[in-house]
Amino acid sequence: MGDAGDPAAASPSAQYRSTRALTEALVGPLSDADASLQSMEDASPAKWHLAHTTWFWETFLLRASAPGYRLHNPEWPFLFNSYYEAEGARIDRFARGMLSRPTLEDVLEWRAAVDDAMTPLLDDPALVGLIALGVAHEQQHIELLLTDIKHALFQNPLGPAMWGGRPPPAAPCAPLGWLEHPGGMALVGHQGDGFAFDNFAFDNEGPRHRVLLEPFALADRLVTNGEWDEFIADGGYREPRLWLADGWGWVQREAITAPLYWREDGYFTHQGWHERDPNAPVTHISHFEADAYATWAGARLPTEFEWEAIAAGHDPAGGNQIDHAAPPMPRGAAGLFGDGWQFTRSAYLPYPRFRPAEGAVGEYNGKFMSGQVVLRGASCATVRGHSRASYRNFFYPHQRWQFTGLRLAKDVTT
């Protein structure tokens, strides 16, 4: 139980069950009190993630496609709808941590009841698109669950560990190399029917279209903790010329002096406080920090299209990603996927000819295309098989509680 296996090769039924099992295995170490914590409005309690993903299946599949199905509790959709206006009123996001009831046990019972009710639907050919969306949605919440509980436990002065043991050492760090691209016309975006189960993509990944690239190079690995220490020692957080105006304002306003979860030589993890590994990829940085470091290093951030052009030749299921319930930790791996999501310099905007899907699921991505930046790749908290070269993650420039990292890019003169 709790093993992601190979989601890309699994049947709808197998992928549904492995994803649901992984979600529950990851909350195994948590008490009801742990699972009820909400440390900030951007984050949600682990119990809420368990419930919201269950609400999704009940709302978008069981309610419409299971004859005679009755809601497990008619009052719970108000608690566990996230942002779907078409599904009516909902509790304020900042108040999710006030939900001591239903208990964690109640939510797990609801999950079991929904799993039973879903069984007859899982191999229905007419529903495979929605099932693929539901699996991908729950996999996204697995990553959010892990990063949200890390932020919540970090607030405790005792630095409690969700798992015991020590993080494994990172791989030795090789000198930085570069992957060059000659530029020219490139096709980017997902190709095919995004709701096909064996070729799934979110709506924001298409339509496929052409872009013109100038010659460039992309670093062959992520920036490390040790390299970030050099940036700090050189006054990187004190030099306004390195920063975007909004970023410098954020640094001053929030008194930012290091990545999130750093303390002297220590680093807070799902296994508590440990010595920071200089060879591990740096994570939990904002777009502002990533851009400032790139400027300091004499480089820049890649565009999302440059990143995708290089990633087309890499295995999206490679690298350091989640296979089973275990503490996520960046440790360095070859390829473009895993360890940390990689900031680009691209604004999160619709592609040419983009149209949101019909119905409530059309609210999934399109309405957030304002004021955010695109990240590419996958992290150590991403379920293996979830990401792909066309995958577009997105966050606001100041946010850094996710496993967000940095891969440099530079122009190449011809």
C-alpha positions as CSV (number, residue, x, y, z in Angstrom):
1,M,0.0,0.0,0.0
2,G,1.1,3.5,-0.7
3,D,3.4,2.7,-3.6
4,A,3.0,4.9,-6.7
5,G,4.3,2.2,-9.0
6,D,4.4,3.2,-12.6
7,P,1.3,5.5,-13.0
8,A,1.9,5.9,-16.8
9,A,1.5,2.2,-17.4
10,A,-1.3,1.5,-14.9
11,S,-5.0,0.9,-15.8
12,P,-7.5,3.6,-14.6
13,S,-8.5,1.3,-11.7
14,A,-4.9,0.6,-10.6
15,Q,-3.8,4.2,-10.9
16,Y,-6.8,5.4,-8.9
17,R,-6.2,2.8,-6.1
18,S,-2.4,3.4,-5.9
19,T,-2.8,7.1,-5.8
20,R,-5.5,7.0,-3.1
21,A,-3.4,4.5,-1.1
22,L,-0.3,6.7,-1.3
23,T,-2.3,9.7,0.0
24,E,-3.4,7.8,3.1
25,A,0.0,6.2,3.6
26,L,1.6,9.6,3.8
27,V,-0.6,10.8,6.6
28,G,0.0,7.6,8.6
29,P,2.6,9.3,10.9
30,L,0.2,12.2,11.7
31,S,-2.1,12.6,14.7
32,D,-5.5,14.1,14.4
33,A,-4.0,17.3,15.8
34,D,-1.1,17.3,13.3
35,A,-3.6,16.8,10.4
36,S,-5.7,19.7,11.5
37,L,-2.9,22.3,11.5
38,Q,-3.0,25.3,9.0
39,S,0.0,27.5,9.3
40,M,-0.9,30.1,6.7
41,E,-3.6,30.9,4.2
42,D,-1.5,29.5,1.3
43,A,-1.4,26.1,3.0
44,S,-4.2,23.7,4.1
45,P,-4.4,21.0,6.8
46,A,-3.5,17.5,5.8
47,K,-7.0,16.4,6.9
48,W,-8.5,19.0,4.5
49,H,-6.4,17.6,1.6
50,L,-7.7,14.1,2.4
51,A,-11.3,15.4,2.4
52,H,-11.0,17.8,-0.6
53,T,-9.7,15.1,-2.9
54,T,-12.6,12.9,-1.8
55,W,-15.0,15.7,-2.4
56,F,-13.7,15.9,-5.9
57,W,-14.5,12.3,-6.7
58,E,-17.9,12.6,-5.1
59,T,-18.7,15.8,-6.9
60,F,-17.4,15.3,-10.4
61,L,-18.0,11.5,-10.8
62,L,-20.2,9.9,-8.3
63,R,-22.9,12.5,-8.1
64,A,-23.3,12.5,-11.9
65,S,-22.5,9.0,-12.9
66,A,-23.4,6.6,-10.1
67,P,-27.1,5.9,-10.2
68,G,-28.7,6.4,-6.8
69,Y,-25.6,7.8,-5.1
70,R,-26.3,10.0,-2.1
71,L,-23.7,12.4,-0.6
72,H,-21.9,10.9,2.4
73,N,-22.7,14.1,4.3
74,P,-24.7,16.9,2.5
75,E,-23.0,19.6,4.7
76,W,-19.4,18.6,3.9
77,P,-19.2,20.1,0.3
78,F,-19.3,23.6,2.0
79,L,-16.2,22.6,4.0
80,F,-14.2,20.9,1.3
81,N,-14.9,22.7,-2.0
82,S,-11.7,24.7,-2.8
83,Y,-12.4,27.4,-5.4
84,Y,-15.1,26.1,-7.7
85,E,-17.6,29.0,-8.0
86,A,-19.9,26.8,-10.0
87,E,-20.2,24.4,-7.0
88,G,-21.5,27.2,-4.7
89,A,-20.5,28.7,-1.4
90,R,-17.6,27.4,0.7
91,I,-15.7,28.0,3.9
92,D,-13.1,30.8,3.7
93,R,-9.7,29.4,2.8
94,F,-8.0,30.9,5.9
95,A,-10.5,29.1,8.1
96,R,-9.7,25.5,7.0
97,G,-7.6,25.1,10.1
98,M,-10.6,25.8,12.3
99,L,-12.2,22.5,11.4
100,S,-11.7,20.2,14.4
101,R,-14.7,18.3,13.1
102,P,-15.1,16.1,11.1
103,T,-12.2,14.2,12.7
104,L,-9.4,12.6,10.8
105,E,-11.1,9.2,11.4
106,D,-14.3,10.6,10.0
107,V,-12.6,11.7,6.8
108,L,-10.8,8.4,6.4
109,E,-14.2,6.6,6.7
110,W,-15.6,8.9,4.0
111,R,-12.6,8.1,1.8
112,A,-13.3,4.4,2.2
113,A,-17.0,4.8,1.3
114,V,-16.2,6.8,-1.8
115,D,-13.6,4.3,-2.9
116,D,-16.2,1.5,-2.6
117,A,-18.7,3.6,-4.6
118,M,-16.1,4.4,-7.3
119,T,-15.3,0.8,-8.0
120,P,-18.0,0.2,-10.7
121,L,-17.0,3.4,-12.5
122,L,-13.2,3.0,-12.7
123,D,-13.1,1.1,-16.0
124,D,-16.0,2.8,-17.7
125,P,-14.6,4.0,-21.0
126,A,-16.9,7.0,-21.0
127,L,-15.4,8.3,-17.7
128,V,-11.6,7.7,-18.3
129,G,-11.0,11.4,-19.0
130,L,-12.5,12.5,-15.7
131,I,-10.8,9.7,-13.8
132,A,-7.4,10.8,-15.3
133,L,-8.1,14.3,-14.2
134,G,-9.1,13.1,-10.7
135,V,-5.9,11.0,-10.3
136,A,-3.8,13.9,-11.5
137,H,-5.7,16.3,-9.1
138,E,-5.1,14.0,-6.1
139,Q,-1.4,13.6,-7.1
140,Q,-1.1,17.4,-7.0
141,H,-2.6,17.4,-3.5
142,I,-0.2,14.7,-2.4
143,E,2.6,17.2,-3.0
144,L,0.7,20.0,-1.4
145,L,0.0,17.8,1.6
146,L,3.7,17.2,2.1
147,T,4.8,20.8,1.7
148,D,1.9,22.1,3.8
149,I,2.6,19.8,6.8
150,K,6.3,20.6,6.6
151,H,5.4,24.3,6.9
152,A,3.1,23.6,9.8
153,L,5.6,21.5,11.8
154,F,8.2,24.2,11.1
155,Q,6.2,26.6,13.3
156,N,6.8,24.4,16.3
157,P,9.9,25.6,18.2
158,L,10.7,21.9,19.0
159,G,11.1,21.1,15.3
160,P,9.1,17.9,15.4
161,A,9.9,15.1,12.9
162,M,7.1,13.5,10.8
163,W,9.5,10.6,10.1
164,G,12.5,9.4,12.1
165,G,16.0,8.8,10.9
166,R,18.4,11.1,9.0
167,P,18.1,12.4,5.4
168,P,20.5,10.5,3.1
169,P,23.5,12.4,1.8
170,A,23.2,14.1,-1.6
171,A,25.2,12.8,-4.5
172,P,28.6,14.5,-5.0
173,C,28.2,17.7,-6.9
174,A,29.8,17.8,-10.4
175,P,31.1,21.1,-11.9
176,L,28.3,23.0,-13.7
177,G,27.9,22.1,-17.3
178,W,25.7,23.4,-20.1
179,L,23.2,21.9,-22.5
180,E,23.3,24.0,-25.6
181,H,20.4,24.5,-28.1
182,P,20.8,26.1,-31.5
183,G,17.6,28.0,-31.4
184,G,15.1,28.2,-34.2
185,M,11.4,27.3,-34.5
186,A,10.2,24.9,-31.8
187,L,6.8,23.2,-31.1
188,V,5.8,23.4,-27.5
189,G,2.8,22.4,-25.5
190,H,0.9,19.1,-25.2
191,Q,0.0,17.2,-28.3
192,G,-3.2,15.2,-28.5
193,D,-6.4,14.9,-26.5
194,G,-5.5,16.0,-23.0
195,F,-8.2,14.0,-21.4
196,A,-7.1,10.7,-22.9
197,F,-6.1,8.5,-20.0
198,D,-2.8,7.3,-21.6
199,N,-1.9,10.8,-22.8
200,F,-3.3,13.0,-20.1
201,A,-2.4,16.7,-19.7
202,F,-4.0,19.7,-18.0
203,D,-5.8,22.2,-20.1
204,N,-3.1,24.9,-19.5
205,E,-0.5,22.7,-21.3
206,G,-2.1,23.3,-24.7
207,P,-2.8,23.9,-27.5
208,R,0.5,22.9,-29.1
209,H,2.0,25.9,-30.9
210,R,5.2,27.3,-32.4
211,V,7.7,29.6,-30.7
212,L,10.9,31.1,-32.0
213,L,14.0,30.5,-29.8
214,E,17.3,32.3,-29.9
215,P,20.4,30.2,-29.3
216,F,20.8,29.4,-25.6
217,A,22.2,27.0,-23.0
218,L,20.6,25.4,-20.0
219,A,22.6,24.3,-16.9
220,D,22.9,20.5,-16.6
221,R,22.1,20.5,-12.9
222,L,20.3,22.6,-10.2
223,V,22.0,25.2,-8.1
224,T,23.2,23.7,-4.8
225,N,23.0,24.7,-1.1
226,G,26.8,25.3,-1.1
227,E,26.6,27.6,-4.1
228,W,23.8,29.5,-2.4
229,D,25.9,29.9,0.7
230,E,28.5,31.7,-1.6
231,F,25.7,34.0,-2.8
232,I,24.8,34.9,0.8
233,A,28.4,35.3,1.9
234,D,28.9,37.7,-1.1
235,G,26.1,39.9,0.2
236,G,23.5,38.7,-2.2
237,Y,20.6,39.6,0.1
238,R,22.1,43.0,0.8
239,E,22.7,44.2,-2.8
240,P,19.7,45.9,-4.3
241,R,21.2,46.0,-7.8
242,L,20.7,42.2,-8.0
243,W,17.0,42.3,-7.4
244,L,13.8,43.1,-9.2
245,A,12.1,46.1,-7.6
246,D,9.3,44.0,-6.2
247,G,11.8,41.4,-5.0
248,W,13.9,44.0,-3.2
249,G,10.8,45.4,-1.6
250,W,9.9,41.9,-0.4
251,V,13.4,41.3,1.0
252,Q,13.3,44.4,3.0
253,R,9.7,44.1,4.1
254,E,10.0,40.5,5.2
255,A,13.7,40.7,6.4
256,I,14.7,37.8,4.1
257,T,18.3,36.6,4.5
258,A,18.2,33.0,3.4
259,P,16.0,30.4,1.8
260,L,13.0,29.2,3.9
261,Y,13.9,26.5,6.5
262,W,17.5,27.6,6.8
263,R,19.0,28.3,10.2
264,E,22.7,28.9,10.5
265,D,24.1,25.5,9.2
266,G,20.8,23.7,9.7
267,Y,17.9,22.8,7.5
268,F,14.4,21.9,8.6
269,T,13.1,18.7,7.0
270,H,10.2,16.2,7.4
271,Q,12.7,14.4,9.7
272,G,13.2,17.5,11.9
273,W,16.3,19.7,12.0
274,H,19.5,18.4,10.4
275,E,22.8,19.8,9.1
276,R,22.4,21.3,5.7
277,D,24.0,19.3,2.9
278,P,26.1,21.6,0.6
279,N,25.8,19.2,-2.3
280,A,22.0,19.0,-2.2
281,P,20.0,21.2,-4.6
282,V,18.7,24.4,-3.0
283,T,15.0,24.5,-2.6
284,H,12.3,26.6,-0.9
285,I,13.3,29.8,-2.7
286,S,11.1,32.4,-4.3
287,H,11.1,33.6,-7.9
288,F,12.6,36.8,-6.6
289,E,15.5,34.9,-5.0
290,A,16.0,32.7,-8.1
291,D,16.2,35.8,-10.3
292,A,18.6,37.6,-8.0
293,Y,20.9,34.6,-7.8
294,A,20.9,34.2,-11.6
295,T,21.9,37.8,-12.0
296,W,24.7,37.4,-9.4
297,A,25.9,34.3,-11.2
298,G,26.1,36.2,-14.5
299,A,23.3,34.1,-16.0
300,R,19.5,34.3,-16.1
301,L,16.4,32.2,-15.7
302,P,15.3,30.2,-18.7
303,T,12.0,30.9,-20.4
304,E,9.5,28.1,-20.1
305,F,9.8,27.3,-23.8
306,E,13.6,27.0,-23.6
307,W,13.2,24.6,-20.7
308,E,10.7,22.5,-22.6
309,A,12.8,22.4,-25.8
310,I,15.6,20.8,-23.8
311,A,13.3,18.6,-21.6
312,A,11.8,16.9,-24.7
313,G,14.9,14.7,-24.7
314,H,14.7,13.8,-21.0
315,D,12.7,11.2,-19.1
316,P,10.0,12.9,-17.1
317,A,9.8,9.8,-14.8
318,G,13.5,10.1,-14.0
319,G,15.2,11.7,-11.1
320,N,14.3,12.1,-7.4
321,Q,10.5,11.8,-7.2
322,I,8.0,10.0,-5.0
323,D,7.6,6.2,-5.4
324,H,6.1,5.4,-1.9
325,A,5.4,7.0,1.4
326,A,8.8,8.4,2.7
327,P,10.2,11.8,3.6
328,P,10.9,13.9,0.5
329,M,14.4,15.4,0.3
330,P,16.4,17.0,-2.5
331,R,19.6,15.0,-3.1
332,G,20.7,15.7,-6.6
333,A,20.0,13.6,-9.7
334,A,20.7,13.6,-13.4
335,G,18.1,14.8,-15.9
336,L,15.7,17.7,-15.8
337,F,13.0,16.2,-13.5
338,G,13.0,15.8,-9.8
339,D,14.5,17.3,-6.6
340,G,13.0,20.8,-7.1
341,W,10.5,22.7,-9.4
342,Q,12.5,25.1,-11.5
343,F,11.6,28.7,-11.9
344,T,11.4,30.2,-15.4
345,R,11.2,33.9,-16.3
346,S,7.9,33.3,-18.1
347,A,4.6,34.7,-16.9
348,Y,1.8,32.2,-16.4
349,L,-0.4,33.1,-19.4
350,P,-2.7,31.2,-21.8
351,Y,-1.3,29.7,-24.9
352,P,-2.6,30.8,-28.3
353,R,-6.2,29.4,-28.9
354,F,-6.5,28.3,-25.3
355,R,-10.1,27.7,-24.2
356,P,-11.1,26.5,-20.7
357,A,-13.0,23.2,-20.5
358,E,-16.8,23.3,-20.2
359,G,-18.4,23.2,-16.8
360,A,-16.9,23.5,-13.3
361,V,-13.7,21.7,-14.3
362,G,-13.0,24.6,-16.6
363,E,-12.1,26.6,-13.4
364,Y,-9.2,24.3,-12.7
365,N,-6.4,26.4,-14.3
366,G,-7.5,29.1,-16.6
367,K,-8.8,31.6,-14.1
368,F,-5.4,31.8,-12.3
369,M,-3.5,33.1,-15.4
370,S,-2.6,36.5,-13.8
371,G,0.4,37.6,-11.8
372,Q,2.1,34.2,-11.4
373,V,5.2,32.7,-12.9
374,V,5.7,29.3,-14.5
375,L,7.9,26.5,-13.0
376,R,8.9,23.4,-14.9
377,G,10.1,19.9,-14.0
378,A,9.1,18.1,-10.8
379,S,10.3,17.9,-7.2
380,C,11.2,15.3,-4.6
381,A,7.6,15.6,-3.5
382,T,6.1,14.9,-6.9
383,V,4.5,11.5,-7.6
384,R,6.6,9.8,-10.2
385,G,4.8,9.8,-13.5
386,H,2.8,12.9,-12.7
387,S,4.9,15.4,-14.6
388,R,6.0,15.7,-18.3
389,A,7.9,18.1,-20.5
390,S,4.8,20.2,-21.2
391,Y,3.7,20.4,-17.5
392,R,3.2,24.0,-16.3
393,N,3.3,24.6,-12.5
394,F,2.7,28.1,-11.3
395,F,3.1,30.2,-8.2
396,Y,3.2,33.9,-7.2
397,P,6.8,35.4,-7.2
398,H,7.1,35.6,-3.4
399,Q,5.9,32.0,-2.6
400,R,8.5,29.5,-1.5
401,W,7.0,26.8,0.8
402,Q,7.1,24.4,-2.1
403,F,10.2,22.5,-3.2
404,T,11.2,25.3,-5.6
405,G,14.7,25.5,-7.0
406,L,16.8,27.0,-9.8
407,R,18.4,25.9,-13.0
408,L,20.4,28.6,-14.7
409,A,20.3,29.6,-18.4
410,K,22.4,31.8,-20.6
411,D,22.4,33.3,-24.1
412,V,24.7,31.8,-26.7
413,T,26.3,34.0,-29.3
414,T,26.6,32.6,-32.8
